Amino acid sequence: MSRTLIRGGTLLLPDEGGRLRGEPGDLLIEGERIVAVGVVESSDTLPLAVPGAAPPEAGPPTVVDASDCAVLPGLIQSHVHLCQTLFRGAADDLPLLDWLRQRVWPLEAAHDPDSMRASARLAIAELLRSGTTAVQTMETVHHTEAALEVIAESGMFAVAGKCLMDDPETSPAGLVEPTDVALRETVDLAEAWHGAAGGRLKYCLAPRFAVSCTDDCLRQVGKLATELGLRVHTHASENREEVALVEERTSRRNVAYLDAVGCTGSHVGIAHCIWVNEAEIDVLARTGTHVLHCPGSNCKLGSGVAPVPRFLEEGVAVSLGADGAPCNNALDIFREMRLAALLHKAGGGPETIPASTALDLATRGGARALGWENEMGALVPGAWANVVVIDLQRLHTTPRHDLVSTLVYSTHSADIRDVWLAGRQVVEAGRLTLWDEDEVREEAEQQAIKLYQRAGLA
């Protein structure tokens, strides 16, 4: 069993009131889990903090000096699309529905297994280098298994699923599937992959949004989620035109409609939720449905600003995500934290979303959204050893009066020095060790050229 002692850093920990703060200390990893947090003895017989754990058979731990560094739990993004990473820069400056119809859907339909693998590898490499160790991701209609294989290979923690699009009136020919075919394939994938990779991979049901899914599909998703114990990952109320389309078809607003067909609850995550009314906010709060806030994507697509302060006032569960590379265009959670804090101050005042709240959305909020609230998102004994070390000896992080403020408002993802996934170091001294970064980039470049050609967008 490997043992790693991260010594002398400033740990990100909750205070008695639950607010995050920085505290000097050490952190001990045994195998895949954190076993001690605080001041850890420097000896060959380091204490175990997990009740009932057997003494380690390994010798002294590998000691990592974290002086002048912050030590964080791995950051968590609750809404991304690994399959879209090869589309970065190919769908800029368009509103949502044009962005989908003219660019994203043709590119998704042109994927083959090789391009899907390259896209997922590029995304995971970028995510890990910027401190994200767990994601909830919606893949496209075809070749989802290729993305799942890459997730499992990487050791990344993920809630992932095949996109469902079964309405022939609103879905493109290259992506639409008959309802029974789409649901049968997603159930087969769930049976094969849910709980795979040592429990690091969960399968989710992923209807794209109410515009591209039939009523029958969404109702069956609601039932299957309960029967199979799966999470549901979808989009809603991102764009005014989208909301109008749903209301025209169903006589209900988006969130109210999802509630009516059984697609709300503590196992459900809905990305965006910008154009919601008070009744829908009440539904989100009452049902415990998670809002997956993507401020960068929402700004870039000109979709609007989600009422996150109102959500938090009403007890709605909120977390953060970068969304996909073609609508952001980076997968950097530090950008999203800073933007989430600043964006809402513009209209509500400087105290609207404090730095501690923004950081909480990217840690404990993300863990709750992925159904891993007791296993990640905090530096506590027994949690998965997903750990990030950030170098604070930079011009833009000097001086430091408050760690949380520094992390949200000053830190860049380029400041990340080391990352561990379940005790395995995957970034060391700012360099990815999981894969060769140059090979990942070259493969992505080559597959992107072929993909654009197949899509007729070269």
Secondary structure, 3 states (H helix, E strand, C coil): CCEEEEEEEEEEEECCCCCEEEEEEEEEEECCEEEEEECCCCCCCCCCCCCCCCCCCCCCCEEEECCCEEEEECEEEEEECHHHHHHCCCCCCCCHHHHHHHHHHHHHHCCCHHHHHHHHHHHHHHHHHCCEEEEEEECCCCCHHHHHHHHHHHCCEEEEECEECCCCCCCCCCCCCCHHHHHHHHHHHHHHHCCHHHHCEEEEEEECCCCCCCHHHHHHHHHHHHHHCCEEEEEECCCHHHHHHHHHHHCCCHHHHHHHCCCCCCCEEEEECCCCCHHHHHHHHHHCCEEEECHHHHHHCCCCCCCHHHHHHCCCEEEECCECHHHCCCCCHHHHHHHHHHHHHHHHCCCCCCHHHHHHHCCHHHHHHCCCCCCCCCCCCCCECCEEEEECCCHHHCCCCCHHHHHHHHCCHHHEEEEEECCEEEEECCEECCCCHHHHHHHHHHHHHHHHHHHCCC
